[in-house]
C-alpha cells in the first residue's frame, strides 16, 4: 500500500492567517459553494457528469458534501499542523480517483470552476486578491498531494497515469439468493495485476441514454487469480434516493460472454498480518469482508477471526453460504449475525434487532474492518470509540462519498 507522508508543502504564514480567519465564512457557505461549483463545472464540461461522476450521488448531494468535508478538513490541518494529518482521507480519495482514471490535467478544471463558485457565492468584495491567493494555495497543496499519490498508485499498478480500464469478458454469472449478482470477468488482453484482499474495481457501462457511468465493486475472490469476481446488488429507489441505475442495469442485462470495461484493482484496506481480525459489516458491505475471508482461508488459516454481520433477514444476507463455508475453513473463526426481522433469532450465533457490540469481546490487539451504509458505519465507529479502540486500528471501506466519516 502506498503510504502518505505528512505534506511537505506548507502554507506561508500570511496565507495561513488569512485562511484561518476566513475558514468559518467558507465553512458557513461551503454547501452553497460546492453546489454552485458542480453546476458550473457540469455546464462547462457536461461530459464529466455523463462519463465520470456518479449521477445518483450528484442528485442526492452526496458528492457535494464529500468535497466540502475534504477541503475543510485539509484546510484545517494546514492552518494547524499540530492536528493529525488527514492521511486516511487523502488515501481514500487518491484510490477512488485512481480507480476512475483521474489525471493531473483535470485538476485545473476543478480549480477554475471552484474559485468561480467561491466568488459567485461570497462576492468579489469578500474574495479579495489576498483571500483568493491564500485559498488558491490551499487548493494546490491538496491537489499536488493527491496528484503525487495517484501517480504513485498508477506506478504501483504498472500502468500509465489514468490508463486503468481493461476490456474484460464475463466468464461466469451466479445469482445469489439474496438478489446480488456475482460476476467473474477475465481480461481480453493483458491479465489484471495481482490485487490485495478488500480492494475493488470500477466497472463502466453505457446506459440507455448513452452516458457511460462508473461504479466501484469490491473483489470477493481470493487474491492470486487472474480472473476478478465482484458482487452487484441492485438498489431499489426510495422517497429519499433514486434507484441504483448501474447495479440495476447490470443485474438485468449482463450475461456470460458480454464485455465490460473494468479497471485494474485499487483500494487502501491493509491486508491482515496475522494479528486477530474483526470483520463488521451490514448488507452488501459484506463484500470486502468476503474478500478478506478468502485471503485468510488461503494464506493465514490460523488467524483468529471474529465476524459480525447485520442484515434485514437471512433471505437478504448476501453471500451467506459462502461466508459460512469460509469460516468453516478457519478453525479460530466465529460468526455472529443480527437480523432485524428476528425470524431466525435463537439459532446459534443469530441475534434479533440491530448489531451491537454489547457483550461482544474485541481482542485488544485486533485489526478491525468496517463496511456498511452511512448510519451503520457511524454507529459502529461510535461504539468502538466508546470502548477506547484506537482509530488507527479501525479500517473503513465506504461505498458512498462520505469522507467526513473518517474524521
C-alpha positions in Angstrom: 0.0 0.0 0.0 1.3 3.4 -0.9 1.9 5.4 2.2 1.2 9.1 2.6 3.8 11.1 4.4 2.9 14.4 6.0 2.6 17.1 3.4 6.0 18.7 2.7 4.2 21.8 1.3 3.0 24.3 3.9 1.1 27.5 3.9 3.1 30.7 4.1 2.4 32.5 7.4 0.4 35.3 5.7 -1.7 32.7 3.8 -2.3 30.7 7.0 -3.5 33.8 8.8 -6.0 34.6 6.0 -7.2 31.0 5.7 -7.7 30.7 9.5 -9.6 34.0 9.6 -11.9 33.1 6.6 -12.3 29.4 7.3 -15.5 30.0 9.3 -17.0 32.1 6.5 -16.1 29.5 3.9 -17.4 26.7 6.1 -20.7 28.5 6.7 -21.3 28.7 2.9 -19.5 25.5 1.8 -22.7 23.7 0.7 -23.7 26.7 -1.5 -20.1 27.0 -2.9 -19.9 23.3 -3.8 -23.4 23.2 -5.3 -22.5 26.2 -7.4 -19.2 24.6 -8.3 -20.7 21.4 -9.7 -23.4 23.4 -11.5 -20.7 25.4 -13.2 -18.4 22.5 -14.0 -21.1 20.3 -15.5 -22.4 23.2 -17.5 -18.9 23.9 -18.9 -18.0 20.2 -19.1 -21.2 18.1 -19.4 -19.1 15.0 -20.4 -17.8 14.8 -16.9 -21.3 14.1 -15.5 -22.2 11.7 -18.3 -18.9 9.8 -18.3 -17.1 10.2 -14.9 -19.2 11.4 -12.0 -21.9 9.3 -10.3 -25.2 10.8 -11.3 -27.0 9.3 -8.3 -24.6 10.9 -5.8 -25.0 14.2 -7.6 -28.8 14.0 -7.4 -28.6 13.4 -3.7 -25.9 16.0 -3.0 -23.6 13.3 -1.6 -20.6 14.3 -3.8 -21.0 18.0 -2.9 -20.9 17.2 0.8 -17.8 15.0 0.3 -15.9 17.7 -1.5 -16.9 20.2 1.2 -15.7 17.9 4.0 -12.4 17.2 2.3 -11.4 20.8 1.6 -12.4 21.9 5.1 -10.5 19.1 6.8 -7.4 19.7 4.7 -7.5 23.5 5.2 -7.9 23.0 9.0 -4.8 20.8 9.0 -2.8 23.4 7.1 -3.6 26.2 9.5 -2.9 24.0 12.5 -0.2 21.4 11.6 -0.3 20.0 15.1 -3.6 18.4 14.3 -3.5 14.8 13.0 -2.6 14.6 9.3 -5.6 13.7 7.2 -3.7 10.8 5.6 -6.7 8.3 5.7 -9.0 10.8 4.0 -6.4 11.6 1.3 -5.6 7.9 0.8 -9.3 7.1 0.2 -9.7 10.0 -2.3 -6.5 9.0 -4.1 -7.5 5.4 -4.5 -11.0 6.4 -5.7 -9.5 8.8 -8.2 -7.1 6.2 -9.5 -9.9 3.7 -9.9 -11.7 6.4 -12.1 -8.5 7.2 -14.1 -8.3 10.8 -12.9 -5.2 12.5 -14.2 -3.3 15.7 -13.3 -4.7 17.7 -16.2 -8.2 17.5 -14.7 -7.3 19.4 -11.6 -7.1 22.8 -13.3 -10.7 22.3 -14.5 -11.8 21.8 -10.8 -9.7 24.8 -9.8 -11.2 27.2 -12.4 -14.8 26.3 -11.6 -14.4 26.0 -7.8 -12.9 29.5 -7.5 -15.5 31.0 -9.8 -18.1 29.5 -7.5 -16.5 30.9 -4.4 -16.6 34.4 -5.9 -20.2 33.9 -7.1 -21.4 32.9 -3.6 -19.3 35.2 -1.4 -18.9 38.2 -3.7 -15.8 39.9 -5.1 -15.7 42.3 -2.2 -15.2 39.5 0.2 -12.9 37.4 -2.0 -10.1 39.9 -2.3 -6.9 39.2 -4.2 -5.3 38.2 -0.9 -8.1 35.9 0.1 -8.1 34.3 -3.3 -4.3 33.8 -3.2 -4.5 32.1 0.2 -7.2 29.7 -0.8 -5.6 29.1 -4.1 -2.6 27.9 -2.2 -4.7 25.6 -0.1 -6.2 24.1 -3.2 -2.9 23.5 -5.0 -1.2 22.0 -1.9 -4.1 19.5 -1.6 -4.2 18.9 -5.4 -0.4 18.3 -5.6 -0.6 15.9 -2.7 -3.3 13.9 -4.5 -1.6 14.1 -7.9 1.6 12.7 -6.4 -0.3 9.9 -4.6 -2.3 9.0 -7.7 0.9 8.9 -9.8 2.5 6.5 -7.3 -0.6 4.3 -7.3 -0.5 4.1 -11.1 3.2 3.2 -11.0 2.5 0.5 -8.4 -0.2 -0.9 -10.7 2.2 -0.9 -13.6 0.1 1.4 -15.8 0.5 4.9 -17.3 -1.3 7.6 -15.4 -5.1 7.2 -16.0 -4.7 4.1 -18.2 -6.7 1.8 -15.8 -9.5 0.4 -17.9 -9.4 -3.0 -19.5 -11.8 -4.7 -21.8 -13.0 -7.8 -19.9 -15.3 -10.7 -20.8 -17.9 -12.1 -18.3 -16.9 -15.8 -17.9 -19.4 -16.6 -15.1 -22.6 -15.2 -13.5 -24.1 -16.5 -10.3 -27.4 -15.2 -9.0 -27.2 -15.2 -5.2 -30.4 -16.0 -3.3 -30.2 -12.5 -1.7 -30.7 -10.8 -5.0 -27.0 -10.0 -5.5 -25.3 -11.0 -8.8 -21.8 -12.4 -8.8 -19.9 -11.7 -12.0 -16.5 -13.1 -12.9 -14.5 -11.3 -15.6 -11.3 -12.1 -17.5 -9.3 -9.5 -19.4 -9.3 -9.9 -23.2 -5.8 -8.5 -23.3 -3.0 -8.3 -20.7 -4.0 -10.1 -17.4 -5.2 -8.0 -14.5 -2.4 -7.3 -12.0 -2.4 -9.0 -8.6 -4.7 -7.5 -6.0 -4.9 -7.3 -2.2 -7.9 -8.5 -0.1 -10.5 -5.8 0.2 -9.7 -4.0 -3.0 -12.2 -3.0 -5.6 -12.6 -2.3 -9.3 -14.5 0.3 -11.2 -16.9 -1.0 -13.8 -18.0 1.2 -16.7 -21.3 0.6 -18.6 -23.1 2.5 -21.3 -26.6 3.4 -20.1 -29.7 3.5 -22.3 -29.3 7.3 -22.7 -25.7 6.9 -24.0 -24.0 8.0 -20.8 -21.1 5.9 -19.6 -21.4 5.5 -15.8 -18.8 4.1 -13.4 -19.3 2.3 -10.2 -16.9 0.6 -7.8 -17.4 -3.1 -6.7 -15.3 -5.0 -4.1 -13.5 -8.1 -5.2 -14.7 -11.3 -3.5 -12.4 -13.9 -4.9 -9.1 -15.0 -3.3 -6.1 -12.9 -4.4 -3.8 -14.6 -6.9 -6.3 -15.4 -9.6 -6.1 -13.6 -13.0 -10.0 -13.6 -13.0 -11.8 -11.0 -10.9 -15.1 -11.7 -9.2 -17.3 -9.0 -7.7 -20.9 -8.8 -6.4 -23.5 -6.3 -7.6 -26.6 -5.7 -5.5 -29.5 -3.8 -7.3 -30.6 -0.9 -5.2 -34.3 0.0 -5.2 -35.4 3.6 -5.3 -37.0 5.2 -2.2 -38.5 8.6 -1.4 -35.1 9.9 -0.5 -32.8 8.3 -3.1 -33.0 7.2 -6.7 -32.6 3.6 -7.7 -29.1 2.4 -8.3 -29.1 2.8 -12.1 -25.8 1.0 -12.8 -26.2 -2.0 -10.5 -29.8 -2.4 -11.6 -28.8 -2.4 -15.2 -26.0 -4.9 -14.7 -28.2 -7.3 -12.8 -30.9 -7.1 -15.5 -28.7 -7.2 -18.6 -25.2 -8.6 -18.2 -24.8 -12.3 -19.3 -21.9 -14.7 -19.7 -19.9 -13.7 -22.8 -20.7 -10.0 -22.5 -17.9 -7.4 -22.5 -17.4 -4.8 -19.8 -14.9 -2.0 -19.1 -13.2 -2.9 -15.8 -10.3 -1.2 -14.1 -7.2 -2.7 -12.5 -7.8 -3.0 -8.7 -7.4 -0.2 -6.2 -8.3 0.3 -2.5 -6.3 1.0 0.6 -7.6 -1.5 3.2 -4.5 -3.1 4.8 -4.0 -6.8 4.4 -4.3 -8.8 7.6 -0.9 -9.5 9.0 -1.6 -12.4 11.4 -3.0 -10.4 14.3 -6.6 -11.1 15.3 -9.2 -9.7 12.9 -12.7 -8.4 13.5 -14.9 -8.0 10.4 -18.0 -5.9 10.9 -20.5 -5.4 8.0 -24.0 -4.7 7.0 -25.9 -5.6 3.9 -23.8 -5.6 0.7 -20.9 -4.2 2.9 -20.1 -7.9 3.3 -18.3 -8.0 0.0 -14.8 -6.7 1.1 -15.2 -9.0 4.2 -15.7 -12.0 1.9 -12.5 -11.0 0.0 -10.6 -10.8 3.3 -12.0 -14.2 4.4 -11.0 -15.7 1.1 -7.5 -14.4 1.7 -7.3 -15.7 5.2 -8.6 -19.2 4.3 -6.0 -19.4 1.6 -3.0 -17.7 3.2 -3.4 -17.4 7.0 -6.0 -20.0 8.2 -4.9 -19.9 11.8 -5.7 -16.2 12.2 -8.2 -15.5 15.0 -11.3 -14.0 13.2 -14.4 -12.6 14.6 -17.2 -11.9 12.0 -20.1 -9.7 12.8 -22.8 -9.1 10.2 -26.1 -7.2 10.2 -29.0 -7.6 7.7 -32.8 -7.4 7.4 -33.0 -11.2 7.5 -31.4 -14.4 6.4 -33.1 -14.2 3.0 -31.4 -10.8 2.2 -28.0 -11.7 3.6 -25.6 -11.6 0.6 -23.2 -14.5 0.2 -24.5 -16.1 3.3 -23.5 -19.6 2.4 -20.0 -18.6 1.2 -19.4 -16.7 4.4 -20.2 -19.9 6.4 -18.1 -22.1 4.1 -15.1 -19.8 4.5 -15.4 -19.7 8.3 -15.5 -23.5 8.4 -12.0 -23.3 6.9 -10.8 -21.0 9.7 -10.5 -23.0 13.0 -10.2 -19.8 15.0 -13.2 -18.1 13.4 -16.6 -17.2 14.9 -19.7 -15.7 13.3 -22.5 -13.6 14.9 -25.3 -12.2 12.8 -28.1 -9.7 13.6 -31.4 -9.9 11.7 -33.9 -7.1 12.0 -36.8 -9.4 11.2 -35.8 -11.7 14.1 -37.3 -14.7 12.3 -34.3 -17.0 12.9 -33.2 -15.4 16.2 -32.2 -18.1 18.7 -30.3 -20.2 16.3 -26.5 -20.4 17.1 -24.9 -17.0 16.6 -28.2 -15.4 15.4 -29.5 -12.3 17.2 -32.6 -10.2 16.7 -32.5 -6.4 16.0 -29.6 -4.1 15.2 -26.0 -5.0 15.6 -24.5 -4.1 18.9 -21.1 -4.7 20.4 -22.6 -5.2 23.9 -21.3 -8.5 25.1 -19.0 -9.0 22.1 -15.4 -9.4 23.0 -13.0 -7.5 20.8 -9.3 -8.6 21.2 -7.2 -5.8 22.4 -4.7 -6.1 19.5 -7.3 -6.8 16.8 -7.4 -5.1 13.4 -11.0 -4.1 12.8 -12.6 -3.8 9.3 -15.9 -2.0 8.9 -18.2 -1.6 5.9 -21.8 -0.7 5.5 -24.1 2.3 4.9 -23.5 5.7 6.5 -25.7 5.2 9.6 -24.2 1.8 10.3 -20.6 3.0 9.9 -21.2 5.9 12.2 -23.0 3.8 14.9 -20.4 1.1 15.0 -17.4 3.6 15.0 -19.1 5.3 17.9 -19.3 2.0 19.8 -15.7 1.3 19.1 -14.6 4.8 20.2 -16.6 4.4 23.4 -14.6 1.2 24.1 -11.3 3.1 23.6 -10.3 1.3 20.4 -7.6 3.4 18.6 -8.8 4.9 15.3 -5.7 3.6 13.6 -6.9 0.0 14.1 -10.4 0.7 12.5 -10.3 0.4 8.8 -13.4 1.5 7.0 -14.5 0.9 3.4 -17.1 3.4 2.3 -19.4 2.8 -0.6 -20.5 6.4 -0.9 -18.6 9.7 -1.0 -18.9 10.2 2.8 -15.3 11.1 3.7 -16.4 13.0 6.8 -17.0 9.7 8.5 -13.2 9.2 8.6 -12.5 12.3 10.6 
